[in-house]
């Protein structure tokens, strides 16, 4: 089933936080390739455009790919717009639109889309994580932390990713004890994840 296959590709692309950079980019490239094939068969598959935009988004935010950023960002915008036009109530499409506004430096619209994603599905882990970003911008650290903890509770399999964000919530709040506890939990779960050394 094409939809199930696309869902798997999306999960692979967004669950790559513990991987080294090369593996992460390879995983995203596979997801992008898979989504592009699906789009060539049916351009009206919102899920395919979502997978494609999420894979490209990883490349947009990757510093080592700065030379490709403009091209990747244009592609991200194109597929985000298409995904949202096809399924405006899909939390992942809504969040992609929010990130599009963030990249366009329209923070107010970014925060509106994050709120909309939560309104559409208050139990969507990625929406909770992204909504916590808008709460942190408003210095509502405790609420942001509660959102991330709820994401962990809903999706314990993705805990390492959510825990990584929780670290930044605690650091922003200047709660270093809890930040260190989160770092220690993450290291226990993924001792090979060298990205934590840079925190």
C-alpha positions in Angstrom: 0.0 0.0 0.0 1.5 3.3 -1.1 0.1 5.3 1.8 1.6 2.9 4.3 4.9 2.9 2.5 5.0 6.7 2.5 4.2 6.8 6.2 7.1 4.5 6.9 9.4 6.8 4.9 8.2 9.8 6.8 8.8 8.0 10.1 12.3 7.1 9.0 13.1 10.6 8.0 11.9 12.2 11.2 13.3 9.5 13.5 16.9 10.0 12.5 18.2 12.1 15.4 20.6 9.5 16.7 22.3 8.9 13.4 25.6 10.4 12.2 25.2 13.1 9.5 26.0 10.9 6.5 23.4 8.2 7.6 20.8 10.9 8.3 21.2 12.5 4.9 21.1 9.1 3.2 17.9 8.3 5.0 16.4 11.6 4.0 17.5 11.2 0.4 15.8 7.7 0.3 12.6 9.2 1.7 12.7 12.1 -0.9 13.3 9.6 -3.7 10.4 7.4 -2.6 8.1 10.4 -2.3 9.1 11.7 -5.7 8.2 8.4 -7.3 4.8 8.5 -5.6 4.2 12.0 -6.8 5.1 11.0 -10.4 2.3 8.4 -10.1 -0.2 10.8 -8.5 0.6 14.4 -7.8 -2.4 14.7 -5.5 -1.0 12.5 -2.7 -0.7 14.9 0.2 1.3 12.3 2.2 3.9 12.1 -0.6 4.3 15.9 -0.6 4.6 15.9 3.2 7.3 13.2 3.2 9.2 15.1 0.5 8.9 18.4 2.4 10.1 16.8 5.6 13.1 15.2 3.9 14.0 18.5 2.2 13.5 20.4 5.5 16.3 18.4 7.1 18.6 19.5 4.2 17.5 23.2 4.6 18.5 23.2 8.2 21.8 21.2 7.7 24.7 23.7 7.9 27.0 21.5 5.8 24.5 22.0 2.9 24.4 25.8 3.0 25.5 25.9 -0.7 22.3 24.1 -1.6 20.1 25.9 0.9 18.3 28.3 -1.6 17.4 25.5 -4.0 16.3 23.2 -1.1 14.3 25.9 0.5 12.4 26.7 -2.8 11.7 23.0 -3.2 10.5 22.8 0.5 8.2 25.7 -0.1 6.7 24.2 -3.2 5.9 20.9 -1.7 4.7 22.4 1.6 2.3 24.6 -0.3 1.0 21.5 -2.3 0.7 19.3 0.8 -1.2 22.0 2.7 -3.5 22.7 -0.3 -4.3 19.0 -0.6 -4.8 18.4 3.2 -5.1 21.6 5.3 -6.1 19.6 8.4 -3.1 17.3 8.4 -0.9 18.3 11.4 2.3 17.6 9.5 1.2 19.8 6.5 0.2 22.5 9.0 3.6 22.4 10.8 5.4 22.5 7.4 3.5 25.7 6.6 4.5 27.0 10.0 8.2 26.3 9.3 7.8 27.9 5.9 6.7 31.1 7.7 9.6 30.7 10.1 12.0 30.5 7.2 10.3 33.6 5.7 10.9 35.4 9.1 7.2 35.7 9.8 7.2 34.6 13.4 3.6 35.6 14.0 2.3 33.3 11.2 4.7 30.6 12.4 3.1 30.7 15.8 -0.4 30.8 14.3 0.3 27.6 12.3 1.7 25.9 15.4 -1.4 26.7 17.3 -3.5 25.4 14.4 -1.6 22.1 14.4 -2.4 21.7 18.2 -6.0 22.7 17.6 -6.4 20.1 14.9 -4.8 17.3 16.9 -3.7 18.0 20.5 -2.2 14.5 20.8 0.1 14.7 17.8 3.7 14.4 19.2 5.4 16.4 16.5 2.8 19.2 16.8 3.4 19.3 20.6 7.1 19.6 20.0 6.7 22.3 17.4 4.1 24.1 19.6 6.6 24.1 22.4 8.9 26.2 20.2 6.3 28.9 19.9 5.8 28.8 23.7 9.5 29.1 24.2 9.5 32.2 22.0 7.0 33.7 24.4 9.2 32.6 27.4 6.5 30.2 28.6 9.1 27.6 29.5 7.0 25.5 31.9 4.2 25.1 29.3 6.8 24.2 26.6 8.2 21.6 28.9 4.8 20.1 29.6 4.1 19.9 25.8 7.3 18.0 25.2 6.7 15.7 28.2 3.2 15.0 26.7 4.8 14.1 23.4 7.1 11.6 25.2 4.1 10.1 27.0 2.2 9.7 23.8 5.1 8.5 21.7 7.7 6.7 23.9 9.3 5.2 20.8 10.3 8.7 19.7 11.4 9.6 23.2 15.0 10.2 22.2 14.0 12.9 19.7 11.6 14.6 22.2 14.1 14.3 25.0 16.6 16.1 22.9 14.2 19.0 22.5 13.4 18.8 26.2 17.1 19.5 26.9 16.8 22.8 25.1 13.6 23.7 26.9 15.4 23.2 30.3 18.5 25.2 29.1 16.3 28.1 27.9 14.6 28.0 31.3 18.1 28.0 33.0 17.1 24.7 34.7 20.5 23.1 34.4 19.8 20.2 36.8 16.9 18.9 34.7 18.8 19.6 31.5 21.6 17.4 32.8 19.1 14.7 33.8 17.7 14.8 30.2 21.2 14.7 28.7 22.0 11.6 30.9 18.8 9.8 29.9 19.5 10.5 26.2 23.1 9.3 26.5 21.9 6.1 28.2 19.5 5.5 25.3 22.0 6.4 22.5 25.6 6.4 23.7 26.7 6.6 20.1 25.0 9.9 19.5 27.9 12.3 19.5 25.6 15.4 18.9 25.1 15.6 22.7 28.8 16.4 23.2 28.2 19.8 21.6 25.5 20.8 24.1 
